[in-house]
Amino acid sequence: MTKLGTTIRYIVLFVGAIVFLFPFYYMIVGSLQTETDPTIAGAFPNPANLSLDNYVNVNERIDLVSGLVNSGIFTGGVLLCTVVFGVLVGYALAMLQWRGRRATFALALLVQVIPFQLLQIPLYVLIARDYGLADTHVGMILPFAINSTAVLIFRQYFLQLPKELFEAARIDGAGELRLLWSVALPLVRPALVTAVLLTFIGPWNEFLWPFLITKDASMQPLAVSLANYISTVAASTDNPFGAILAGAVVLAAPVVVLFIVFQRYFVSSDLGSGVKG
């Protein structure tokens, strides 16, 4: 590629990055403005117009720390279940021979086309009425405990692993759980991070199910608390625009930080390093 072509490519990438990042920048700037300025000039505000008052106002109404804790418990529980069950089921589908394996894999694919909203009413009746788990973290986590997308991700990664490693370990007397823990998992770290990142966004931003299953405000995740704040309280504040953006920043920040920290694992797919020729 010529020097001119390289320069043009970097200019295009730089412009694309600016276009992509500008909404996040404007969200942060808007959340810090004491007096709202919805014009283009508002993207470059006067430092005297910047403060943390909007965050303080939101926190006084909905308790951001409590919402973050509930979101963290909800999301952490879903992630733990997703990784544990996803690894076990994915390994069984990829590496073990058993009757019904293909039918189970077909069901996992079928689940992908069934909207979760279609199942929410029977799930609510089952979990809230029959199990009595309304207003509990377990009730929020249970419908998301098994993620078919994570199962498929782990299955595909396990299928790429060299079979020679497992055959050699079996000859040495290793059982399947030992194979999974000592041989398979170290080679599929990109799959673990990928599953965590893809799963994290769902429960962290989930609104409808936690809204249905929790009526106690102290148990609601941040997404539900912010939605209630926007619909009932935000309009009565001195700066509703800034308050809404402040809540959006708090909700979006953990997701952005997670992707920035783990993005190099997210794009990694080097699975062949475990075998030496």
C-alpha positions in Angstrom: 0.0 0.0 0.0 1.3 3.4 -0.9 2.0 6.2 1.6 -1.0 8.1 0.3 -3.3 5.1 0.6 -2.1 4.5 4.2 -2.7 8.2 5.1 -6.2 8.1 3.6 -7.0 4.9 5.5 -5.9 6.4 8.9 -7.9 9.5 8.2 -11.0 7.5 7.4 -10.5 5.4 10.6 -9.9 8.5 12.7 -13.1 10.2 11.4 -15.1 7.0 12.0 -13.7 6.8 15.5 -14.8 10.4 16.2 -18.3 9.7 14.8 -18.6 6.6 16.9 -17.3 8.1 20.2 -19.1 11.5 19.9 -22.4 10.3 21.4 -20.5 8.9 24.4 -18.6 12.2 24.8 -21.8 14.2 24.5 -23.5 12.0 27.1 -20.8 12.6 29.6 -20.6 16.4 28.9 -24.4 16.7 29.1 -24.5 14.9 32.4 -22.0 17.4 33.9 -23.8 20.6 32.7 -25.5 22.6 35.4 -27.6 24.4 32.8 -28.7 22.5 29.7 -27.4 23.6 26.3 -28.9 21.3 23.6 -27.2 23.1 20.8 -24.0 22.1 19.0 -22.1 24.5 21.3 -23.2 22.4 24.2 -20.6 19.8 23.2 -17.9 22.3 24.1 -19.3 23.8 27.3 -17.9 26.5 29.6 -16.0 24.8 32.5 -17.9 27.1 34.9 -21.1 25.3 33.8 -19.8 21.8 34.7 -20.5 20.1 38.0 -21.6 16.8 39.6 -25.0 18.2 40.7 -26.9 16.0 38.2 -25.3 12.8 39.7 -26.1 14.0 43.2 -29.8 14.7 42.2 -30.2 11.3 40.7 -28.6 9.6 43.7 -30.9 11.4 46.1 -33.9 9.9 44.4 -32.9 6.3 43.5 -29.7 5.5 45.4 -27.2 4.8 42.6 -25.0 2.6 44.9 -27.9 0.3 45.8 -28.9 0.0 42.1 -25.4 -0.8 41.1 -25.1 -3.5 43.8 -28.4 -5.1 42.7 -27.3 -4.9 39.0 -23.9 -6.4 40.0 -25.5 -9.3 41.9 -28.0 -10.0 39.1 -25.4 -9.8 36.4 -22.8 -11.7 38.4 -25.2 -14.5 39.1 -26.2 -14.8 35.5 -22.5 -14.8 34.4 -21.6 -17.5 36.9 -24.4 -19.8 35.8 -23.7 -19.0 32.1 -20.1 -20.0 32.4 -20.5 -23.1 34.5 -23.5 -24.6 32.6 -22.2 -23.3 29.3 -18.8 -25.0 29.7 -20.3 -28.3 31.0 -22.9 -28.5 28.2 -20.6 -27.3 25.5 -18.0 -29.8 26.5 -20.5 -32.6 26.5 -21.9 -31.7 23.1 -18.4 -31.3 21.5 -16.2 -34.0 23.2 -18.4 -36.8 24.5 -20.4 -39.4 22.6 -23.8 -40.1 24.1 -27.3 -40.9 22.9 -29.4 -37.7 22.1 -26.4 -35.4 21.6 -27.6 -34.2 18.2 -31.2 -33.7 19.4 -29.9 -31.7 22.3 -27.8 -29.5 20.0 -30.8 -29.0 17.7 -32.9 -27.9 20.7 -30.1 -25.4 21.7 -30.4 -24.0 18.2 -34.1 -23.9 18.4 -34.1 -21.9 21.6 -32.3 -19.1 19.7 -35.4 -18.4 17.6 -37.9 -18.2 20.5 -38.3 -14.7 21.9 -37.8 -14.4 25.6 -40.8 -12.1 25.8 -43.0 -15.1 24.7 -41.9 -17.0 27.9 -42.1 -14.2 30.4 -45.7 -14.7 31.5 -45.4 -18.5 32.2 -42.0 -17.8 33.8 -43.5 -15.1 36.0 -46.3 -17.5 37.2 -43.8 -20.3 37.8 -41.2 -18.3 39.6 -43.3 -15.7 41.5 -46.4 -17.8 42.4 -45.2 -21.4 42.5 -41.6 -20.9 43.7 -42.3 -17.7 45.7 -39.2 -16.0 44.5 -40.6 -12.6 43.7 -38.4 -9.7 45.0 -35.4 -11.9 45.3 -32.1 -12.0 43.4 -32.6 -15.7 42.7 -35.9 -15.0 41.0 -34.2 -12.5 38.7 -31.3 -14.8 37.9 -33.2 -18.1 37.3 -34.6 -17.5 33.8 -31.1 -16.5 32.5 -29.2 -19.3 34.3 -28.6 -21.3 31.1 -27.6 -19.3 28.0 -27.9 -21.2 24.8 -25.6 -18.7 23.0 -22.8 -19.4 25.5 -23.4 -23.2 25.0 -22.9 -22.8 21.3 -19.8 -20.6 21.7 -18.2 -23.1 24.0 -19.1 -26.1 21.8 -17.6 -24.5 18.7 -14.4 -23.7 20.6 -14.1 -27.2 22.1 -14.5 -28.7 18.6 -11.5 -26.7 17.4 -9.2 -28.2 20.1 -6.7 -30.9 19.0 -8.1 -34.3 19.8 -4.5 -35.6 20.4 -4.3 -33.7 23.7 -7.4 -35.4 25.1 -6.4 -38.9 23.8 -3.0 -38.6 25.4 -4.5 -37.4 28.7 -7.0 -40.3 28.7 -4.2 -42.8 28.2 -2.5 -41.3 31.3 -5.7 -42.0 33.2 -7.3 -38.5 33.3 -11.1 -38.4 33.8 -13.4 -36.1 31.9 -13.6 -33.5 34.6 -9.8 -33.4 34.9 -9.6 -33.1 31.1 -12.1 -30.2 31.1 -10.3 -28.4 34.0 -6.7 -29.0 33.1 -6.7 -29.3 29.3 -9.7 -27.8 27.7 -10.3 -24.6 29.8 -6.8 -23.2 29.5 -7.1 -23.4 25.7 -10.5 -21.7 25.5 -9.8 -18.6 27.5 -11.0 -16.4 24.5 -14.3 -18.3 24.6 -14.7 -17.6 28.3 -14.1 -13.9 27.8 -16.3 -13.8 24.8 -19.2 -15.5 26.6 -18.8 -13.2 29.6 -18.8 -10.1 27.5 -21.7 -11.1 25.4 -23.7 -12.3 28.4 -22.8 -9.3 30.6 -24.6 -6.8 28.3 -28.0 -8.6 28.5 -28.6 -8.8 32.2 -26.9 -5.5 32.9 -29.3 -3.7 30.6 -32.3 -6.0 31.2 -35.4 -4.1 32.2 -38.6 -6.0 31.6 -38.0 -9.2 33.6 -36.5 -7.4 36.7 -39.4 -4.9 36.5 -41.9 -7.7 36.5 -40.4 -9.8 39.3 -39.4 -7.0 41.7 -41.8 -4.6 43.3 -39.5 -3.6 46.2 -37.5 -0.6 45.0 -34.5 -1.7 47.2 -34.2 -4.9 45.1 -34.4 -3.3 41.7 -31.4 -3.2 39.4 -30.1 0.1 38.1 -31.8 -0.2 34.7 -35.2 -0.5 36.4 -34.6 2.3 38.9 -33.5 4.7 36.2 -36.5 3.8 34.1 -38.8 4.6 37.0 -36.9 7.8 37.7 -37.2 9.0 34.1 -40.9 8.2 33.9 -41.9 9.7 37.3 -39.3 12.0 38.7 -36.9 13.4 36.1 -39.3 15.9 34.6 -39.7 17.7 38.0 -36.0 18.3 38.5 -34.2 21.5 37.6 -32.2 19.9 34.8 -34.1 16.7 33.6 -31.9 16.4 30.5 -28.7 16.4 32.6 -30.2 14.0 35.2 -31.2 11.5 32.6 -27.8 11.6 31.0 -26.1 11.2 34.4 -28.1 8.0 35.0 -27.2 6.8 31.5 -23.5 7.4 32.1 -23.6 5.4 35.4 -25.4 2.5 33.6 -23.1 2.5 30.5 -19.8 3.0 32.3 -19.2 -0.6 33.5 -20.0 -2.1 30.1 -17.6 0.3 28.3 -14.8 -0.3 30.9 -15.3 -4.1 30.6 -14.9 -4.0 26.8 -11.9 -1.7 26.9 -10.1 -4.0 29.5 -10.9 -7.3 27.8 -11.2 -6.4 24.1 -7.8 -8.1 23.3 -9.2 -11.4 24.6 -12.4 -10.8 22.8 -10.7 -10.8 19.4 -8.3 -13.5 20.2 -8.8 -17.0 18.7 -5.3 -18.6 19.0 -6.2 -22.2 19.9 -3.4 -24.0 18.2 -0.6 -23.1 20.6 -1.3 -26.2 22.8 0.2 -28.6 20.3 3.8 -28.6 19.2 4.7 -30.2 15.9 
